[in-house]
Amino acid sequence: MASEQKLSPDELELIKRALKSSYKERFEMTTRLYKVQQTMKRAQITHKPFINK
């Protein structure tokens, strides 16, 4: 790495927490994110015009 990045304390805490998680926890989180990503990829936005009654 040519340039050093300075991380905020919050970012360091997130990295430490991620490193402490087990492989199973990482797998479950990755699976969850993948499922959300697949759902969002297939989603279609439809617009219904507002009707005054």
Backbone as CSV, one residue per row, in Angstrom:
resi,resn,N_x,N_y,N_z,CA_x,CA_y,CA_z,C_x,C_y,C_z
1,MET,0.844,-1.182,0.000,0.000,0.000,0.000,0.882,1.236,0.000
2,ALA,0.678,2.058,-0.966,1.494,3.260,-1.080,1.025,4.341,-0.108
3,SER,-0.290,4.478,0.082,-0.792,5.530,0.961,-1.434,4.910,2.203
4,GLU,-1.188,5.557,3.326,-1.773,5.105,4.585,-3.138,5.763,4.758
5,GLN,-4.118,4.989,5.195,-5.439,5.538,5.453,-5.610,5.684,6.954
6,LYS,-6.143,6.787,7.363,-6.454,7.010,8.770,-7.910,6.638,8.993
7,LEU,-8.152,5.688,9.878,-9.506,5.245,10.162,-10.007,5.902,11.441
8,SER,-11.276,6.203,11.454,-11.881,6.787,12.650,-12.010,5.695,13.720
9,PRO,-12.163,6.094,14.978,-12.337,5.089,16.045,-13.550,4.192,15.813
10,ASP,-14.612,4.752,15.228,-15.810,3.940,14.946,-15.516,2.873,13.905
11,GLU,-14.760,3.244,12.875,-14.402,2.272,11.838,-13.503,1.181,12.403
12,LEU,-12.577,1.561,13.270,-11.706,0.561,13.894,-12.511,-0.405,14.752
13,GLU,-13.508,0.114,15.459,-14.357,-0.739,16.296,-15.141,-1.737,15.445
14,LEU,-15.647,-1.286,14.286,-16.361,-2.188,13.386,-15.441,-3.287,12.868
15,ILE,-14.219,-2.936,12.526,-13.256,-3.925,12.026,-12.925,-4.936,13.119
16,LYS,-12.706,-4.460,14.335,-12.393,-5.374,15.450,-13.547,-6.329,15.714
17,ARG,-14.786,-5.805,15.675,-15.947,-6.654,15.913,-16.088,-7.690,14.805
18,ALA,-15.822,-7.294,13.562,-15.918,-8.224,12.440,-14.876,-9.328,12.553
19,LEU,-13.674,-8.971,12.995,-12.617,-9.972,13.119,-12.900,-10.966,14.235
20,LYS,-13.681,-10.556,15.228,-14.014,-11.452,16.335,-15.130,-12.427,15.978
21,SER,-15.882,-12.139,14.927,-17.002,-13.005,14.582,-16.503,-14.323,13.998
22,SER,-17.287,-15.358,14.220,-16.905,-16.677,13.743,-17.189,-16.806,12.245
23,TYR,-16.676,-17.865,11.653,-16.925,-18.109,10.230,-18.413,-18.307,9.974
24,LYS,-19.107,-18.961,10.902,-20.544,-19.184,10.736,-21.287,-17.850,10.735
25,GLU,-20.934,-16.952,11.653,-21.586,-15.642,11.703,-21.311,-14.851,10.426
26,ARG,-20.081,-14.920,9.943,-19.740,-14.225,8.698,-20.533,-14.790,7.526
27,PHE,-20.636,-16.130,7.481,-21.382,-16.782,6.411,-22.846,-16.371,6.433
28,GLU,-23.451,-16.365,7.644,-24.860,-16.005,7.767,-25.100,-14.560,7.350
29,MET,-24.194,-13.656,7.729,-24.347,-12.252,7.343,-24.193,-12.087,5.834
30,THR,-23.213,-12.769,5.257,-23.000,-12.684,3.816,-24.199,-13.235,3.061
31,THR,-24.750,-14.339,3.544,-25.925,-14.940,2.916,-27.103,-13.984,2.973
32,ARG,-27.300,-13.363,4.126,-28.390,-12.403,4.288,-28.238,-11.242,3.297
33,LEU,-27.022,-10.694,3.204,-26.782,-9.583,2.281,-26.991,-10.008,0.829
34,TYR,-26.573,-11.231,0.497,-26.752,-11.743,-0.866,-28.232,-11.861,-1.206
35,LYS,-29.024,-12.371,-0.268,-30.458,-12.520,-0.508,-31.117,-11.165,-0.717
36,VAL,-30.728,-10.175,0.081,-31.279,-8.827,-0.084,-30.891,-8.276,-1.446
37,GLN,-29.637,-8.472,-1.831,-29.151,-7.975,-3.116,-29.921,-8.619,-4.269
38,GLN,-30.174,-9.919,-4.187,-30.919,-10.619,-5.232,-32.361,-10.112,-5.287
39,THR,-32.971,-9.878,-4.140,-34.337,-9.366,-4.091,-34.405,-7.978,-4.718
40,MET,-33.444,-7.129,-4.390,-33.440,-5.768,-4.927,-33.185,-5.770,-6.435
41,LYS,-32.391,-6.720,-6.905,-32.102,-6.798,-8.340,-33.373,-7.149,-9.126
42,ARG,-34.223,-7.998,-8.551,-35.439,-8.438,-9.229,-36.611,-7.496,-9.014
43,ALA,-36.484,-6.549,-8.107,-37.605,-5.665,-7.764,-37.959,-4.747,-8.932
44,GLN,-39.235,-4.515,-9.087,-39.717,-3.578,-10.098,-40.506,-2.489,-9.385
45,ILE,-40.196,-1.268,-9.733,-40.899,-0.146,-9.131,-42.071,0.200,-10.032
46,THR,-43.260,0.197,-9.466,-44.449,0.564,-10.229,-45.060,1.806,-9.595
47,HIS,-45.629,2.629,-10.413,-46.230,3.859,-9.942,-47.708,3.853,-10.273
48,LYS,-48.514,4.022,-9.252,-49.960,4.104,-9.459,-50.345,5.576,-9.306
49,PRO,-51.038,6.116,-10.281,-51.424,7.531,-10.168,-52.387,7.741,-9.011
50,PHE,-52.266,8.883,-8.361,-53.142,9.220,-7.243,-54.536,9.546,-7.782
51,ILE,-55.562,8.943,-7.219,-56.935,9.145,-7.666,-57.712,9.844,-6.567
52,ASN,-58.278,11.000,-6.867,-59.143,11.705,-5.912,-60.527,11.080,-5.941
53,LYS,-61.092,10.864,-4.774,-62.447,10.296,-4.698,-63.437,11.377,-4.391
